[in-house]
Amino acid sequence: MNLKRTLIIILLTLTAVLAVRKYAYEPMYIASESMAPTLYLGQRLILDKLIFKFRSPVQGEIIVFRSPVGEEHESVKRVIAVPGDTVEIRSKEVRVNGARIIEPYAQHTRPNEVLDGDNLGPLTVPAGGLFVLGDNRDNSGDSATWKDASTGGKIYFLQLSAVTGKARGIY
């Protein structure tokens, strides 16, 4: 009887853990330096898959999403502008709705070079879209630099439907 009871408890526990991982929270790690200095290469986080089932991402949040340019892995970036916002980048300075945003988390590792995405817009974020940037601005594939592989055209906005969750809790 004890063996049967133990097996049932193990099975129920395993089922609960797998369900939580699939639908609520999942461990993840940072696979690039695009979010440095905020998040560093190899850092481990928890992906909160529930929060955006109840609300949309807001400016400043760090989100996880399926890449709009066909990369196999999920990406992590910061939300800069949400639907209805106008975003513009001039000489690496980001403005949302005409106002320069204060970004103590952003770093420019090549401040004296003019790179793709250093001057952009103004662009208005469409319904169902987000404008996202990595904190390591000069070394990040994001809304300022994404290109469609088949056409070469710019992809400025991440679709809300591609967002899988919010990065939380370092462990």
Phi, psi and omega in degrees: 000319181296322179296317179297315180296317178298316178297321178295317179296317178298315180297315179295319179296313179299318178298315180296316180298316180294322178294317178298316181296319183287321189248346187234297186223138182220137175290148178211167176225156180275121187257002178212176180260017185291343179252009177293146006271358182295309179237136184249160180308127178089354180293144181254135182227173172252131175269116177271106183271353186268323192305319184275005169280342183250341178202167178270158175299151178241163181304134178097342181286149176262120185243163176242140184204163172281133185298136176281354181251017171086010177292146184287331183268163174279154181245160180233125179212172179259138176285124180257320181215147183244172183310132180095340178285150172253127182242143180213142175237125178230118181051047176074000180265127184264132176237137175236125182054039176086347182255134176295131177267142180276122185231077180295343181275342185280142175229147177239108182278345177230065188295337183265002178256143173267115184248162174303127180097353179286340177225120190203141170086195010287145179231139176259127181290123182284164174304138179080010182236166174220150171251120185234147177224150170281152179290333176271076194305325183275357181221051182218132170274117187203196183302335180280341188230350183299142176226143175290125184297327184276327184251339184080358179287154180289144172244103185272337189234137174274133177284136178305327181295342179274348182287128180256345178165190181245136177285129180221167166041102176285137176225000000 
